[in-house]
């Protein structure tokens, strides 16, 4: 197999049904591990394992929060809007980024910014 190791790992991670469920719900709103466990019907230890992998691959961002009782906890939010996979000359390339613009004016503005070299 000639695939790049990092892309292979990422594809394997994205193929996991628990990862897909976590990314799906955290794309709608940030959630704690307990909330993710309840929302996705996944055991808490499994949620924590997947969260660790997703944060490690920069697919989730984590924020520290303080509860009303003073305890600390983390919330997780999807850090990706688009995932692309390309197969070229026997190797997979996984591209993670922003959602491409959907309306014509926004696509034109992005194209114009790219031509001018703006990153804003």
KEKOLGU-14108 format. One record per atom (N, C-alpha, C): residue in three letters; x, y, z. Coordinates in steps of 0.1 Angstrom, whole numbers, padded with zeros to 4 digits, always signed. Layout:
ALAXYZ/...
//
This chain:
UNK+0008-0012+0000/UNK+0000+0000+0000/UNK+0009+0012+0000/UNK+0006+0022-0009/UNK+0015+0034-0010/UNK+0009+0046-0004/UNK-0001+0045+0004/UNK-0008+0057+0010/UNK+0001+0063+0020/UNK+0000+0076+0022/UNK+0007+0083+0032/UNK+0001+0079+0046/UNK+0010+0077+0056/UNK+0006+0072+0069/UNK-0004+0082+0076/UNK-0001+0095+0075/UNK-0010+0104+0082/UNK-0024+0104+0076/UNK-0025+0104+0062/UNK-0038+0104+0056/UNK-0045+0091+0058/UNK-0038+0080+0059/UNK-0044+0067+0062/UNK-0050+0067+0076/UNK-0043+0073+0086/UNK-0048+0074+0099/UNK-0060+0082+0100/UNK-0060+0094+0093/UNK-0071+0103+0093/UNK-0083+0097+0086/UNK-0082+0090+0075/UNK-0093+0083+0069/UNK-0099+0072+0078/UNK-0090+0065+0085/UNK-0095+0055+0094/UNK-0103+0061+0105/UNK-0098+0072+0110/UNK-0105+0079+0121/UNK-0119+0084+0116/UNK-0119+0090+0104/UNK-0132+0096+0099/UNK-0142+0085+0095/UNK-0137+0073+0093/UNK-0146+0061+0090/UNK-0153+0056+0102/UNK-0149+0060+0114/UNK-0155+0055+0126/UNK-0169+0062+0129/UNK-0179+0054+0131/UNK-0193+0059+0133/UNK-0194+0068+0145/UNK-0186+0066+0156/UNK-0187+0074+0167/UNK-0181+0088+0164/UNK-0170+0088+0157/UNK-0163+0100+0153/UNK-0173+0109+0144/UNK-0180+0102+0135/UNK-0189+0109+0127/UNK-0200+0115+0135/UNK-0205+0108+0145/UNK-0216+0113+0153/UNK-0211+0125+0161/UNK-0199+0124+0167/UNK-0194+0135+0175/UNK-0192+0147+0166/UNK-0186+0146+0154/UNK-0184+0157+0146/UNK-0197+0163+0141/UNK-0207+0155+0139/UNK-0220+0160+0135/UNK-0226+0169+0145/UNK-0227+0164+0157/UNK-0234+0172+0168/UNK-0226+0184+0172/UNK-0213+0183+0172/UNK-0204+0195+0176/UNK-0203+0205+0165/UNK-0208+0202+0153/UNK-0208+0212+0142/UNK-0220+0221+0144/UNK-0230+0216+0152/UNK-0242+0224+0155/UNK-0240+0233+0168/UNK-0233+0228+0178/UNK-0231+0235+0190/UNK-0220+0228+0198/UNK-0213+0236+0206/UNK-0203+0230+0215/UNK-0209+0221+0226/UNK-0203+0210+0229/UNK-0208+0201+0239/UNK-0197+0196+0248/UNK-0201+0192+0260/UNK-0192+0186+0269/UNK-0192+0171+0266/UNK-0182+0164+0272/UNK-0181+0149+0270/UNK-0194+0142+0274/UNK-0199+0146+0286/UNK-0212+0140+0291/UNK-0224+0143+0282/UNK-0224+0155+0276/UNK-0235+0159+0267/UNK-0234+0150+0254/UNK-0221+0149+0250/UNK-0219+0141+0238/UNK-0223+0126+0240/UNK-0219+0121+0251/UNK-0223+0107+0255/UNK-0238+0105+0254/UNK-0246+0115+0260/UNK-0260+0114+0259/UNK-0266+0116+0245/UNK-0261+0126+0238/UNK-0266+0130+0225/UNK-0263+0119+0215/UNK-0252+0112+0216/UNK-0248+0103+0206/UNK-0250+0088+0210/UNK-0254+0086+0222/UNK-0256+0072+0227/UNK-0243+0064+0227/UNK-0232+0071+0231/UNK-0219+0064+0232/UNK-0214+0065+0246/UNK-0208+0054+0250/UNK-0203+0053+0264/UNK-0193+0064+0266/UNK-0192+0069+0279/UNK-0183+0080+0282/UNK-0168+0077+0279/UNK-0163+0065+0283/UNK-0149+0062+0280/UNK-0147+0062+0265/UNK-0156+0058+0256/UNK-0154+0058+0242/UNK-0154+0073+0237/UNK-0163+0081+0243/UNK-0163+0095+0239/UNK-0150+0101+0242/UNK-0144+0099+0254/UNK-0132+0105+0257/UNK-0120+0100+0248/UNK-0120+0088+0244/UNK-0110+0083+0235/UNK-0111+0090+0221/UNK-0123+0091+0216/UNK-0125+0097+0203/UNK-0122+0112+0204/UNK-0126+0119+0215/UNK-0123+0133+0216/UNK-0108+0135+0216/UNK-0100+0127+0223/UNK-0086+0128+0223/UNK-0080+0127+0209/UNK-0085+0118+0201/UNK-0080+0116+0187/UNK-0084+0128+0178/UNK-0097+0133+0180/UNK-0102+0144+0172/UNK-0094+0157+0175/UNK-0091+0159+0187/UNK-0084+0171+0191/UNK-0069+0170+0186/UNK-0064+0158+0187/UNK-0050+0156+0182/UNK-0049+0158+0167/UNK-0059+0155+0160/UNK-0059+0158+0145/UNK-0065+0171+0141/UNK-0067+0180+0151/UNK-0073+0193+0149/UNK-0087+0193+0142/UNK-0094+0183+0145/UNK-0108+0182+0139/UNK-0118+0188+0149/UNK-0114+0189+0162/UNK-0122+0195+0173/UNK-0114+0205+0180/UNK-0120+0216+0184/UNK-0114+0225+0193/UNK-0120+0223+0207/UNK-0112+0225+0217/UNK-0117+0224+0231/UNK-0116+0237+0239/UNK-0126+0240+0247/UNK-0126+0252+0255/UNK-0128+0248+0270/UNK-0121+0254+0279/UNK-0123+0252+0293/UNK-0135+0261+0297/UNK-0144+0255+0305/UNK-0155+0263+0310/UNK-0155+0261+0326/UNK-0162+0270+0332/UNK-0164+0269+0347/UNK-0178+0268+0350/UNK-0182+0257+0357/UNK-0196+0255+0360/UNK-0200+0264+0372/UNK-0213+0265+0374/UNK-0218+0274+0384/UNK-0213+0270+0398/UNK-0210+0257+0400/UNK-0205+0253+0413/UNK-0190+0254+0414/UNK-0183+0260+0404/UNK-0169+0263+0404/UNK-0160+0252+0398/UNK-0166+0241+0395/UNK-0159+0230+0388/UNK-0155+0234+0374/UNK-0144+0228+0369/UNK-0140+0231+0355/UNK-0144+0219+0346/UNK-0148+0222+0334/UNK-0150+0211+0324/UNK-0147+0217+0310/UNK-0146+0208+0300/UNK-0143+0212+0287/UNK-0155+0210+0278/UNK-0156+0219+0268/UNK-0166+0217+0257/UNK-0158+0215+0244/UNK-0164+0209+0235/UNK-0158+0206+0222/UNK-0167+0210+0211/UNK-0160+0216+0201/UNK-0167+0221+0189/UNK-0159+0217+0177/UNK-0167+0213+0166/UNK-0160+0209+0154/UNK-0152+0221+0149/UNK-0140+0218+0145/UNK-0130+0228+0140/UNK-0129+0227+0125/UNK-0138+0220+0118/UNK-0137+0217+0104/UNK-0151+0218+0098/UNK-0151+0223+0086/UNK-0164+0224+0079/UNK-0164+0216+0066/UNK-0152+0213+0061/UNK-0151+0206+0049/UNK-0139+0196+0050/UNK-0141+0184+0045/UNK-0131+0174+0044/UNK-0131+0168+0030/UNK-0120+0169+0023/UNK-0118+0164+0009/UNK-0108+0153+0009/UNK-0111+0143+0000/UNK-0101+0132-0002/UNK-0098+0131-0017/UNK-0085+0130-0019/UNK-0080+0130-0033/UNK-0071+0118-0035/UNK-0074+0110-0045/UNK-0065+0098-0048/UNK-0057+0102-0060/UNK-0044+0103-0059/UNK-0035+0107-0070/UNK-0023+0099-0070/UNK-0020+0092-0081/UNK-0009+0083-0083/UNK-0007+0074-0071/UNK-0017+0067-0067/UNK-0017+0057-0057/UNK-0016+0061-0043/UNK-0017+0074-0040/UNK-0017+0080-0027/UNK-0030+0088-0024/UNK-0034+0086-0012/UNK-0046+0094-0007/UNK-0041+0107-0001/UNK-0048+0118-0004/UNK-0045+0131+0002/UNK-0057+0136+0009/UNK-0057+0139+0021/UNK-0069+0144+0029/UNK-0067+0158+0031/UNK-0077+0166+0027/UNK-0076+0181+0028/UNK-0088+0185+0037/UNK-0084+0192+0048/UNK-0094+0197+0058/UNK-0094+0212+0058/UNK-0106+0218+0057/UNK-0106+0232+0056/UNK-0120+0238+0058/UNK-0121+0250+0054/UNK-0134+0257+0055/UNK-0144+0253+0045/UNK-0156+0255+0048/UNK-0167+0252+0038/UNK-0165+0262+0026/UNK-0165+0257+0014/UNK-0164+0266+0003/UNK-0177+0275+0002/UNK-0175+0287-0003/UNK-0187+0296-0005/UNK-0197+0289-0014/UNK-0210+0292-0011/UNK-0220+0285-0019/UNK-0227+0295-0029/UNK-0228+0308-0025/UNK-0234+0317-0034/UNK-0224+0324-0044/UNK-0229+0328-0055/UNK-0221+0334-0066/UNK-0213+0346-0061/UNK-0219+0356-0054/UNK-0211+0367-0050/UNK-0199+0364-0041/UNK-0202+0354-0032/UNK-0192+0350-0022/UNK-0181+0343-0029/UNK-0184+0334-0039/UNK-0174+0327-0047/UNK-0166+0337-0055/UNK-0172+0347-0060/UNK-0165+0357-0068/UNK-0155+0365-0059/UNK-0160+0369-0047/UNK-0151+0376-0038/UNK-0139+0367-0033/UNK-0142+0355-0031/UNK-0130+0346-0027/UNK-0121+0345-0038/UNK-0126+0343-0051/UNK-0117+0342-0062/UNK-0109+0354-0064/UNK-0115+0366-0063/UNK-0109+0379-0064/UNK-0098+0380-0053/UNK-0101+0377-0041/UNK-0091+0377-0030/UNK-0079+0368-0033/UNK-0082+0356-0038/UNK-0071+0347-0042/UNK-0062+0353-0053/UNK-0068+0359-0063/UNK-0061+0365-0073/UNK-0052+0377-0068/UNK-0058+0385-0059/UNK-0050+0396-0053/UNK-0040+0392-0043/UNK-0042+0379-0038/UNK-0033+0374-0027/UNK-0037+0378-0013/UNK-0050+0382-0011/UNK-0055+0385+0002/UNK-0058+0373+0009/UNK-0055+0372+0022/UNK-0059+0361+0031/UNK-0070+0364+0040/UNK-0077+0375+0039/UNK-0087+0380+0048/UNK-0100+0373+0046/
//
